[in-house]
Structure formats: structure tokens, C-alpha cells
Amino acid sequence: MSAGAVPGALADWVGRTESAGDRVGAAPLAMLSALLDRDDPPAAPGEAIPPLAHWLYFLPTHRQSQIGPDGHAHRGEFLPPVALPRRMWAGSRVEFLRPVCVGEPVRRLSRIAAVAEKQGRSGPLVFVTLRHEVSGPAGLALVDEHEIVYRGAEGPAVAPAQAAPSGEAWSREIRPDPVLLFRYSAATFNGHRIHYDHPYATGAEGYPGLVVHGPLVATLLVDLLRRNRPGAVLATFSFRARRPLFDTAPFTLCGLPDEGARSARLWTRDADGALTMDATATWRP
């Protein structure tokens, strides 16, 4: 099959939708603030949630009998039944249109926007792109295009190392540990075992340690921007995961703003100097 072709009957899943409702509570924001090591005051009704905090809502509530061996729900309900066993969050592109505020009822419409197969170094890969539209009482608030990559079971998915950029204006060292990863898994009700089950992560999937969540790393990068530009109101944020990070070594959050363009390049550098996540943020005047 040529790269980019849709594998077999998986093409039939493109265009499928599901909808979920929630109410924006303050408790998840307090948990996020704590694990980011921030001293934020309690979120008040009507206050806008921080960027990427929408990942704390619309949490998956599959019954325990619906959970597969990796901790994710069985496929074939909303997500297509991709035969490849390993699953990772490859990246997201988020457009912030209007604030999502504490106390509001919100609704998320999710649609499978694309399914494509590519050939990787370790074998076939299937990319599934989800488009999430989150709306509040005033209408559409944000659009989040989220890309999932599926791969085979032959060893960990670790791309060749690429040197991370230097010359950052902002930086912060993060020392990931099992407690940080467990707390983020708990805050997002994420059952993926690579983030908290060390024997599974190292034995079944071949990683050197627990894997740091991609969305946690992205949230830490946005938090770096918030610490250095506290008044910035994000317009867009996109990231691409390049290599996994583990609880075995510290990593560095880096940022370089372009004030004229009201944008910043954000990235993470591992202990060996490799680029592990690359991101771009823009903010409004």
C-alpha cells in the first residue's frame, strides 16, 4: 500500500462523529495548578480556563470491561479498529476562538477527519486525525485537531535523535517522576499503562522507563509561556512529538519569543541534547 493511502475498510470511519457534554468545574483546574507547581488562586465562576485545560474535561468513562491490555478502551466504537497494537499522541493543532469559562456548560463534537497509513523505520504506521470542536453558551470556543499514531509491537517507537535548538530566552528544567505522571494520568483519567506501570512500559513495550505524556509536555510548554508572558491570550498552539521522554532523566523546557510577530517557538530538550517536542504559539494583540 502506498504511503498516505487509507488502509482497507478504515476509510469508512472517516467522517464519524460523537458528542459529549460537560460543565467546566474548578476542581480540575486546582489539580492542574498543583501538578504544574503553580500558586494560582482558586478559579472563580466566569473566569477563563488556561490554554489546554480543556483536556481536563470530557474525560473517557469506559467501563472496566471495555478496557484493553494497554489501558486504553477497545477500538471499534468511535475510534477505528486499527490492527496495530501501540498507540501514541503524535501532536495537536489548537485554535482558541473565545474563552471557555468556569461554571459554563460546554459541548464537544468530535469527528474522525482523516485516516492514513505510512511506512516508518520499524514498520507500518496508521495516523488518525480527530477534529474536536468545543462550544459554550456563546458558540464555538476552540478547535483541536489531535493526531494519534498507531504502530506495531516491534520495540519502542524512538525516532533518530535530532539536536535541539539552542539560544532559548526562556527555560525551565523538569525532573519527571512517577508521582507527576500518576497525577496527570489521574487528572485526565488516562489509563494508558506506559505512564504509570513500570513493568508494562519496560517489559511489554520495551521503553527504558515510564513515558511522559505528550499532552503533559505540551501543557508544560504552554505553562512556560504563561510564566514569561502572563498577560498573553493565546490564539493558536501546535505541537509535534519528536521523541519520547522518560522518568529516567530530567528535560528542559525552552522558549524563544518573536515579539514582533506575537509568537514563540517552544521546544523540549532531553538530557542528551535531543529535540523531543517542537511547538509554536501565537497570541493576540
Backbone torsions as a table, in degrees:
resi	resn	phi	psi	omega
1	MET	NA	134.0	-178.5
2	SER	-71.5	151.5	179.4
3	ALA	-59.3	134.6	178.4
4	GLY	94.4	-13.5	178.9
5	ALA	-72.0	151.1	178.2
6	VAL	-86.0	123.7	-174.4
7	PRO	-73.7	112.1	171.6
8	GLY	51.3	-134.7	-175.1
9	ALA	-70.1	-7.3	177.9
10	LEU	-61.6	-24.0	177.4
11	ALA	-59.1	-28.0	-178.5
12	ASP	-68.0	-16.6	-177.2
13	TRP	-84.7	-16.2	178.4
14	VAL	-64.3	130.3	-178.2
15	GLY	97.8	-11.5	178.2
16	ARG	-65.6	147.3	-177.7
17	THR	-131.5	158.3	167.2
18	GLU	-147.3	155.5	-176.9
19	SER	-129.4	144.9	178.9
20	ALA	-142.2	148.1	177.5
21	GLY	-116.8	157.4	178.2
22	ASP	-160.0	171.0	171.9
23	ARG	-124.0	135.0	-173.3
24	VAL	-76.4	101.5	179.2
25	GLY	-91.1	163.1	-179.3
26	ALA	-85.3	-26.0	-174.9
27	ALA	-60.6	-45.2	177.8
28	PRO	-60.3	-33.3	179.0
29	LEU	-68.4	-35.8	176.0
30	ALA	-65.6	-39.9	177.2
31	MET	-64.3	-42.9	178.7
32	LEU	-62.3	-45.1	179.0
33	SER	-58.6	-41.2	-179.2
34	ALA	-65.2	-45.3	-176.5
35	LEU	-74.9	-20.8	172.7
36	LEU	-83.6	-1.4	179.8
37	ASP	61.9	42.7	177.4
38	ARG	-104.7	158.2	178.4
39	ASP	-114.4	54.2	-178.4
40	ASP	-75.8	144.5	172.5
41	PRO	-68.7	159.2	178.2
42	PRO	-55.8	138.1	180.0
43	ALA	-69.5	132.0	-177.7
44	ALA	-99.1	152.7	175.6
45	PRO	-53.5	135.4	-179.3
46	GLY	88.9	-9.2	180.0
47	GLU	-80.5	139.0	179.7
48	ALA	-69.7	139.1	176.6
49	ILE	-77.0	154.6	179.3
50	PRO	-68.6	157.8	179.5
51	PRO	-60.7	139.6	-177.8
52	LEU	76.8	-3.0	176.4
53	ALA	-69.8	-10.7	175.4
54	HIS	-63.8	-18.4	176.6
55	TRP	-69.4	-9.7	178.3
56	LEU	-87.1	-4.8	-177.0
57	TYR	-117.5	172.1	-176.8
58	PHE	55.6	43.0	-173.7
59	LEU	-72.3	149.1	179.5
60	PRO	-69.0	134.2	-178.9
61	THR	-128.3	46.9	177.2
62	HIS	-67.9	144.4	175.7
63	ARG	-64.0	155.1	-177.2
64	GLN	-59.0	-33.6	179.7
65	SER	-69.1	-12.6	179.8
66	GLN	-94.9	2.3	-175.3
67	ILE	-90.9	134.9	-179.9
68	GLY	-86.4	180.0	-174.9
69	PRO	-65.0	-21.8	179.2
70	ASP	-90.3	-2.2	-179.6
71	GLY	98.0	-10.6	174.1
72	HIS	-86.9	161.3	174.7
73	ALA	-67.3	150.5	173.9
74	HIS	-57.3	145.5	178.9
75	ARG	-85.3	166.6	176.1
76	GLY	106.3	-0.5	173.9
77	GLU	-95.1	-77.8	173.2
78	PHE	-97.2	-52.3	177.8
79	LEU	-70.8	145.0	-177.3
80	PRO	-67.6	154.3	-177.9
81	PRO	-80.6	65.8	178.1
82	VAL	-64.7	131.0	-175.1
83	ALA	-74.7	-20.2	-178.1
84	LEU	-70.6	134.7	-168.5
85	PRO	-81.6	-25.5	-173.6
86	ARG	-95.8	143.1	-175.4
87	ARG	-136.9	135.0	177.6
88	MET	-140.5	154.4	174.3
89	TRP	-85.4	112.5	-173.6
90	ALA	-87.5	-27.7	-178.8
91	GLY	170.0	173.4	178.0
92	SER	-148.9	155.2	171.5
93	ARG	-129.7	115.3	-173.6
94	VAL	-117.7	132.5	173.8
95	GLU	-115.7	122.1	-178.7
96	PHE	-97.3	113.0	-174.1
97	LEU	-98.3	-39.9	176.8
98	ARG	-154.9	160.8	-175.8
99	PRO	-64.8	146.3	165.4
100	VAL	-102.4	123.4	-167.8
101	CYS	-115.1	150.0	179.2
102	VAL	-59.7	134.2	178.7
103	GLY	94.0	-12.7	-177.3
104	GLU	-79.3	145.7	165.0
105	PRO	-76.9	136.8	-178.6
106	VAL	-131.8	158.4	179.3
107	ARG	-136.3	140.6	177.6
108	ARG	-119.0	123.4	172.9
109	LEU	-103.6	120.2	-178.3
110	SER	-111.6	138.5	-179.7
111	ARG	-137.1	138.3	173.3
112	ILE	-77.4	109.5	-173.2
113	ALA	-87.8	-29.4	-177.0
114	ALA	-162.4	150.4	170.4
115	VAL	-135.2	127.4	-178.1
116	ALA	-144.0	144.9	175.7
117	GLU	-104.2	140.3	173.7
118	LYS	-135.1	163.1	177.8
119	GLN	-103.9	119.7	178.0
120	GLY	-99.6	179.2	179.9
121	ARG	-62.9	-32.7	-176.1
122	SER	-100.3	6.4	179.1
123	GLY	131.7	-164.9	-176.4
124	PRO	-69.6	148.1	175.6
125	LEU	-129.1	146.0	173.2
126	VAL	-123.8	126.2	179.3
127	PHE	-106.0	127.2	176.6
128	VAL	-116.8	122.8	179.5
129	THR	-103.8	123.0	176.9
130	LEU	-105.6	137.0	174.5
131	ARG	-111.4	115.4	178.7
132	HIS	-105.5	129.2	175.0
133	GLU	-116.8	117.8	-178.2
134	VAL	-104.9	124.9	-177.6
135	SER	-123.1	145.2	174.6
136	GLY	-119.1	-166.7	-178.4
137	PRO	-58.6	-28.5	-178.4
138	ALA	-90.6	1.0	179.7
139	GLY	114.9	-161.3	-176.4
140	LEU	-61.2	126.2	-175.8
141	ALA	-106.7	-37.8	179.0
142	LEU	-156.9	155.4	175.8
143	VAL	-123.9	129.3	-177.3
144	ASP	-127.8	109.8	174.1
145	GLU	-94.6	116.9	-168.9
146	HIS	-117.8	125.7	-177.0
147	GLU	-108.9	126.4	176.3
148	ILE	-108.1	138.3	174.9
149	VAL	-116.2	133.4	175.4
150	TYR	-109.7	142.4	179.8
151	ARG	-143.1	173.6	178.6
152	GLY	-76.7	-178.6	-175.4
153	ALA	-93.4	6.6	-173.9
154	GLU	-83.0	83.6	174.7
155	GLY	77.3	167.6	-178.5
156	PRO	-72.3	149.1	179.2
157	ALA	-85.8	92.6	-179.5
158	VAL	-125.7	112.5	-179.1
159	ALA	-73.5	160.4	175.7
160	PRO	-56.9	143.5	-177.3
161	ALA	-68.7	137.6	173.1
162	GLN	-122.8	130.9	-177.9
163	ALA	-60.3	134.6	177.8
164	ALA	-73.7	151.7	175.4
165	PRO	-61.6	160.5	173.4
166	SER	-119.8	-178.6	176.8
167	GLY	81.8	21.6	179.6
168	GLU	-65.6	147.1	175.2
169	ALA	-91.1	-26.6	179.9
170	TRP	-122.2	144.5	174.5
171	SER	-157.0	155.4	176.2
172	ARG	-156.5	129.2	179.1
173	GLU	-86.3	136.7	177.0
174	ILE	-117.9	131.3	175.6
175	ARG	-111.2	93.1	-176.4
176	PRO	-69.8	143.5	175.6
177	ASP	-142.8	169.6	-177.1
178	PRO	-59.4	-28.5	-179.9
179	VAL	-68.7	-45.8	177.2
180	LEU	-58.0	-46.3	-177.2
181	LEU	-67.8	-39.4	177.3
182	PHE	-63.3	-43.1	-178.0
183	ARG	-63.4	-38.7	178.3
184	TYR	-69.6	-40.1	175.4
185	SER	-58.7	-41.5	-179.9
186	ALA	-66.9	-42.5	-177.9
187	ALA	-65.0	-28.5	-178.3
188	THR	-108.1	5.5	-178.9
189	PHE	50.8	45.9	-177.1
190	ASN	-97.0	113.2	-177.4
191	GLY	-90.1	3.7	-175.8
192	HIS	-60.9	119.2	-167.7
193	ARG	-70.8	-18.6	-179.4
194	ILE	-65.1	-14.4	-176.5
195	HIS	-95.4	-12.8	-176.3
196	TYR	-143.7	-14.1	-176.4
197	ASP	-106.1	93.5	-173.7
198	HIS	-60.4	-46.8	178.4
199	PRO	-59.0	-38.0	178.8
200	TYR	-68.2	-47.4	-176.7
201	ALA	-60.2	-42.1	-176.6
202	THR	-85.7	-38.4	-176.1
203	GLY	-83.9	-53.4	-175.6
204	ALA	-77.1	-38.1	-174.7
205	GLU	-109.3	-6.2	170.5
206	GLY	78.2	17.9	177.6
207	TYR	-82.7	158.6	178.6
208	PRO	-77.4	-10.1	-179.8
209	GLY	-172.7	-167.4	175.5
210	LEU	-68.8	141.8	-177.6
211	VAL	-90.2	130.9	175.4
212	VAL	-74.7	130.5	-177.6
213	HIS	-58.3	135.1	173.8
214	GLY	-57.2	-48.7	179.4
215	PRO	-65.2	-27.5	174.1
216	LEU	-66.5	-43.7	178.0
217	VAL	-62.1	-42.8	177.9
218	ALA	-61.5	-41.4	178.8
219	THR	-64.8	-38.2	177.1
220	LEU	-65.3	-36.9	177.0
221	LEU	-65.9	-42.8	176.3
222	VAL	-64.1	-36.8	177.3
223	ASP	-64.0	-36.2	175.3
224	LEU	-59.6	-43.6	177.2
225	LEU	-63.2	-44.0	-178.9
226	ARG	-61.7	-35.6	179.4
227	ARG	-69.5	-30.5	-176.3
228	ASN	-99.7	-22.4	174.5
229	ARG	-132.0	70.2	-171.7
230	PRO	-63.1	-22.2	-179.8
231	GLY	-92.0	-1.7	-175.6
232	ALA	-71.0	134.4	175.4
233	VAL	-106.9	110.1	-174.0
234	LEU	-64.7	140.5	172.7
235	ALA	-103.6	-41.6	178.2
236	THR	-143.9	155.5	171.9
237	PHE	-151.2	132.0	176.3
238	SER	-138.2	147.6	177.1
239	PHE	-145.1	156.2	174.7
240	ARG	-133.1	125.7	175.9
241	ALA	-78.0	125.6	-178.5
242	ARG	-100.6	-43.2	178.2
243	ARG	-146.9	149.8	178.9
244	PRO	-73.6	154.1	172.0
245	LEU	-110.6	151.4	-175.4
246	PHE	-129.5	166.0	179.3
247	ASP	-79.7	11.2	-176.9
248	THR	-89.5	-11.5	-176.2
249	ALA	-158.5	154.0	175.7
250	PRO	-71.4	162.5	172.5
251	PHE	-138.8	166.4	-174.5
252	THR	-119.5	128.5	170.5
253	LEU	-82.7	134.6	-176.9
254	CYS	-132.4	148.3	177.8
255	GLY	-148.6	143.9	177.3
256	LEU	-137.2	106.3	-177.2
257	PRO	-81.1	152.9	168.3
258	ASP	-118.5	94.4	-172.5
259	GLU	-62.8	-34.6	-179.4
260	GLY	-64.3	-34.8	-179.4
261	ALA	-94.1	-0.9	-175.1
262	ARG	50.1	53.6	-179.4
263	SER	-146.3	167.9	176.5
264	ALA	-148.8	142.0	166.9
265	ARG	-91.4	134.0	-179.1
266	LEU	-126.2	142.0	179.7
267	TRP	-156.3	166.1	175.1
268	THR	-119.3	142.9	179.5
269	ARG	-122.7	127.2	-179.2
270	ASP	-82.6	-179.2	-174.8
271	ALA	-65.5	-18.5	178.1
272	ASP	-95.6	3.7	178.9
273	GLY	87.6	8.6	-177.8
274	ALA	-86.9	148.9	174.0
275	LEU	-75.2	127.1	-179.0
276	THR	-116.5	-27.2	173.0
277	MET	-146.8	137.8	179.6
278	ASP	-122.1	132.6	-174.5
279	ALA	-145.2	159.5	175.7
280	THR	-136.7	137.1	177.2
281	ALA	-127.9	143.6	171.1
282	THR	-127.2	152.1	178.6
283	TRP	-133.8	163.0	-174.6
284	ARG	-82.0	158.0	177.2
285	PRO	-59.8	NA	NA
